[in-house]
Amino acid sequence: MLLMGGSGRKTTVGGSARTTAADPPGRASPPVLSFDVRSPVDGSVVASVPDQGAEEVRAVVAGLRRNQPPWEALGPTGRGQWVGRLRDWLFDNDERIAELLQRETGKPWQEATLEVPLAIDSLEYYRKGAKKFLADAHPRPHDLLTATKKLTIAYRPYPVVGVICPWNNPVLLALGDALPALLAGAAVAVKPSELTPLATREIVRGWREDVGAPSVFECVTGAGETGAALVDEADYIQFTGSTRTGRRIAQRAAERLIPYSLELGGKDAMIVLADADLERAANAAVWGGMFNSGQTCTSVERVYVEEPVYDEFVELVVERVRRLRQRAPGQGYDTDIGALSSEAQLGIVERQVSEALATGARALVGGKRADVPGAFFEPTVLVDVDQSMLCMREETFGPTLPVMKVHDVDEAIRLANDSSYGLSASVWTRDRARGEHTARRLEAGAVNVNDMFANIFAIPLPQGGWKQSGVGARLGGAHGIRKYCRPQAVTATRLTPKSELFWYPYTARRGKLGQRLLRLLLARDWNRRLGRRRRDPDGPPDQGEKYEDQTIRNNAEPGPSSE
Ligand code: NAD
C-alpha cells in the first residue's frame, strides 16, 4: 500500500522530496529511501513511495526471473485466466484508480476515468487472441533438402520484460505494454514515472494481493536511476518517454545486447485542405490539441491550413477554445482542461510560447500561465507563426495550437515533413482517396484521415514512430505480443537414417553426389542442372537465359560508360 508521509532525511526525485528512513537502533540495514508524489494542482503531497535503487531493482528482477518458468508453463489459456481476473478487479476498482490518477496527474475526471477501460480494451484483445498469436507456426520446407524435416517456430518469451513509462497516461501505457508481455509468458517489472507512480503501483498491488495472481508482475518506483537499473537487469525493454532518454536506453541496451522498443516524442502535424469539413476539423483540432492539457504524444502540435479556408478555420478554432473550461478538476464533468503534470513542464510551454510571441506570433486566445495557483497554462491559439519558432519545432506538452497558413498541399507536406520527429499526423479533406494519397507522402508512423488519434485505438495497427519518434512499435495485432518472444526454430527430422550424405566421412563419391544433387535442385535450366557449364560467358545466351538477361538490360540504369 502507499506509504504516507514519512520522517527522516529528504532529498529530491524529479522535483519531489525524497526521504531516508532512519535505521532502527542497533541495526545497520541499508537505508530505505522514499520520495513524495505531489499534486500538480496544489502542490500538496499525495503520498510517498519507495525510491528503489539498483540493488533493490536487481532483487526484484531476480525474483521475477525465478517465478517466470511456471508462468510460461501455464500456457496462454492459463495466463489468460489470471489476466481475466485482473480485468474484473480493474472494473471493480476503476473509480478508485481514476481518483489516484487524478490526484497525481491533475487530469479532468472524464480523462482520468478513460484510462482503465481503454487499457482493458487492449487487455481483452490480447487475452482472447493470445492462443492464436502464440501458436506454433509450421512453415513448409522450402526445398527437397529439408523436405523430410518438420519445421516449427515456437514463440518463447523473454524471461523478464522491463516496461518504463512516462507521466501523461500512466495506467494506459503501463498496462497497454505490460499485459501483452505477461500474456506472452514473460514476467514484467513496470517502472512508472516518478511524477505519477501511484495508480500503477496500486494496480500491481491488486494483482498480487487482491487477485492473488503469481508473482510475475512487479512495480519498481524511483526516478531515472531506477529506470536505468531496470535496463541493466531486464531481458527486453519497452520504453515510452522522451527521445533523449530513449537514446540513453538504446545505448545501454546495445552494450548489454538486449532488444528494446522505444515509443518517443512527436511534433504531430495536422493538415487542413481547402475541401475539408471545417467544423469537424476545428472540433478535432481543439480536442486533439488540448486533450490531457496537450500532454499526449500524438496530440496536434502544429496545424497547416490551406489559404482559402485559413481565416474561417482559425475563427472556428478560436471560438471553441474560448469556451473551454479550465479549473482544478474534481469528480465531475465540468472541467475540460486540468493542470499540466509539473511546474517543470509548464516552464517548457511558457518558454516556447513567449519565444513565439517575441518573434512575431500573436495569441488569439490564452498565451500565458493561468492566473491561479498550480501548474495551469491557458488554452492557447497562436497565429502568425513560422516554421523556425520553437513552438513549431520542439515537442510541446501543453494546451497550445499554433496555426499556420500554407499555399497548397505540397507546401503543407513539405513543412509537416520538416521535423526530426515522425510520430503521427492527420489530413483533413472531403476526398478520402486524396487524404489517403496525401498520407503516403507524410513521414510519420501513423496518419489519420479526417480523424484524431484513431490509430491509437486500432489495436490491429502497429503504433510506432519514425525518425526520432521511436524504434519498433507497440500493438499491431500479433506483433504486439510476439515482440515479447524470441522465435525458437525447432527442426525435427521425420526420417532417421544412420548417417546422411553431407556428414562424415568425406569421400569423392559422396561429395560429388552431393554437389550433383544441389545443382539439380538449384540450377535454373536443364543444361546446368545436368552439370553442363557455359564456358564462354560472352557468347550468345542459351534459351533459358534470354528473357531474364533482356529484363536485366532493360532495368539497368545507364552507367557512365553508356553516355
Ligand atoms: P522521460 O524520458 O523523462 O521519462 C520517461 C521514463 O523514463 C520515466 O519513468 C523516467 O523515470 C525514466 N527514465 C529517465 N531516465 C532514465 C534512464 N536513464 N534510464 C531508464 N529510464 C529512465 O519522459 P517523460 O517526460 O516522463 O514523458 C514525456 C515523453 O513521453 C514525451 O516526449 C512524449 O512524447 C513521450 N511519450 C511518447 C508516447 C509514444 O507512444 N510515442 C506516449 C506517451 C508519451
Boltz pocket constraint, residues with backbone or C-beta under 6 A from the ligand:
constraints:
  - pocket:
      binder: B
      contacts: [[A, 164], [A, 165], [A, 166], [A, 167], [A, 168], [A, 169], [A, 191], [A, 192], [A, 193], [A, 194], [A, 222], [A, 223], [A, 224], [A, 225], [A, 226], [A, 227], [A, 228], [A, 229], [A, 231], [A, 240], [A, 241], [A, 242], [A, 243], [A, 244], [A, 245], [A, 246], [A, 248], [A, 249], [A, 263], [A, 264], [A, 265], [A, 266], [A, 296], [A, 297], [A, 395], [A, 423], [A, 463], [A, 465], [A, 469], [A, 470]]
      max_distance: 6.0
